[in-house]
Amino acid sequence: MNREIFIARQPIYDAYLNVFAYEILYRTGDKNMYDGIDGDMATSSVISDVFLTFGIKRMTDLKKAFINFTPNLLMNGIPSDISNEFLVVEILEDVIPTKEIINAVIDIKSKGYKIALDDFVLHNVYDELIQYADIIKIDYMGTTSKQRKNILKKHKKKGIKFLAEKIETYDEFKEAVEMGFEYFQGYFFSKPVLVKAKDISEVSSNYVAIFDELDKEEPSYELIADIFKRDLNLSYKLLRLVNSPAFYKKSRIDSLQSALVYLGFKEIRKWLSILMIRDIGGGYNEMVRTSLVRAKVAEEMARNMDMRMRKSELFMLGLFSLLDKITGNSLVDIMENIPIEDDIKAGILGRDNKFGRLLKAIDAYEHGDWERYEVYIKSINAKGWMIPDYYYKALRWINEFEEEGDSDE
């Protein structure tokens, strides 16, 4: 089963109360607290989860993300695939600016990343580090008015922006604006808000490798079989599948390559998608079942929509239609990484094409919204009895499929 990911984010505002950025905070559970886990691990998890699992659009609406960096991670550098457009490297107050740290900061700065110094206090030891800072964060509760004025007076002329954090009242906000702060953060504006999702990236990398091979102009059964051989669980499920009552054949299939050839590339993609959805959902929960039923209904509808050659793609249409609810992630972000045809993808995302209207007809049927159902079933030139009939058959099919799946455990 995939782990649940918890991240907190707290908005950072400008003087006009527009959101400038978000500070992203590590969390281990839904209590919205930091449990003192190793800093390297916490920051690594935040970076991975923000940019790979949640997606920067969902986490910050494409605004900047302030993320704390430990000395080790500063010296290891920024992952090359993280855009400097979105990341602000936040250096905590307990980081000692050694020669190695300074060199690491110079390297990070040369690559276009913004540098923020957290909980800043006046001390000569930070003078060299300040040369590379873009933003200095000052703890409003932990400093006096005189200390804050002295810091701004000394460093404001260097072009550095100042952020007042832990602002708890309107009077503090007003005073900070008048003092010359540009950015503001604290409970007066918003407490850190917890965001959670299931980690799609933890699904076996073998799924990705197989889909990549299937997406080629001329996929290779041999190469796909080699990938299956690396995953005992997938291999076992494949052989159980092709030897189940769902398939009618004269003899038992004992080799992976024979099983793959028997299925064909389209069916491999379909059944692999089912296994992946089940793994993401942590088993056959109600949302996974509904996805499977939708997939079967959409597949059956293919022949009534003059799309017999696209049955497999319509199956994917239904199967992926609830991925946002299963994972807690944005459908837009998920669809970016799934190799399916653009018109199918558009339908999943709710665009107004025949695939989107088919999904809306299925959804209307599920909710008993008969007026909406009539509108959408007519818009795809289908008969009103079709989806109810196929839905009943799909429910029977999913029961049989689950029985096969349960025997795999």
HUVEN-V245284 format. One line per field, one symbol per residue. ss: DSSP state (H for helix, E for strand, - for the rest). psi: psi as a letter, one per 20 degrees, with the letter a starting at -180 (. if undefined). burial: I if it has 24 or more other ideal C-beta (glycine too) atoms within 12 Angstrom, else O. Layout:
BEGIN
ss->???
psi->???
burial->???
END
This chain:
BEGIN
ss->---EEEEEEEEEEE----EEEEEEEEE-----------HHHHHHHHHHHHHHHH-HHHHH---EEEEEE-HHHHHH----------EEEEE-------HHHHHHHHHHHH---EEEE------HHHHHHH----EEEEE-----HHHHHHHHHHHHHH--EEEEE----HHHHHHHHHH---EEE-------EEEEEE-HHH--HHHHHHHHHH------HHHHHHHHH--HHHHHHHHHHH-------------HHHHHHHH-HHHHHHHHHHHHHHHHH----HHHHHHHHHHHHHHHHHHHH--HHHHHHHHHHHH---HHHHH---HHHHH------HHHHHHH-----HHHHHHHHHHHHH---HHHHHHHHHH----HHHHHHHHHHHHHHHHHHHHHHH---
psi->qqqpppqqqpqpqaijkqphapppppqiajilqpjjqphggggggggghgigggphghhjlkrqopppprgghghirppijppihhppopprhjopmrhggghggggghhjjqqpppqlqqophhighhhhjqhppppohhjqrhggggggghhihijjpqpporlpirhhgggghghhjqhqqqrhhgpqppppqrqohiiqpihgggghgghiqhnqphghghhghhinhgggghghhgijriiporhrqpiqghhgghggqgghggghhhghgggggikamrhhgghggggghghghighikllhikghhhghghgiijhhhhhjrphggghhjpnrqhhgghghjjqmahhhhghhggggghjknhghghghhhijlrqhigggghgghhggghggghgghhih.
burial->OIOIIIIIIIIIIIOOOOOIIIIIIIIIOOOOOIOOOOIOOIIIIIIIIIIIIIIIOIIIOOIIIIIIIIOOIIOOOIOOOIOOOIIIIIIIIOIOIOOOIIOIIOOIIOOOIIIIIIIIIOOOOIOOIIOIIIIIIIIIOOIOOOOIOOIIOOIOOOOIIIIIIIIOOOOIIOOIOOIIIIIIIIOIIOOIOIIIIIIIIIIIOIIOIIIOIIOOOOIOIOOIIOIIIOIOOIIOIIIIIIIIOIIOOOOOOOOIIOIIOIIOIOIIIIIIIIIIIIIIIOOIOOIIIIIIIIIIIIIIIIOIIOIOOIIIIIIIIIIIIIIIIIIIIIIOIIIOIIIIOOOIIOIIIOOOOIIIIIIIIIIIIIOOOOOOIOOIIOOIOIOOOIIIOIIOOIOOIIOOIIOIIOOIO
END
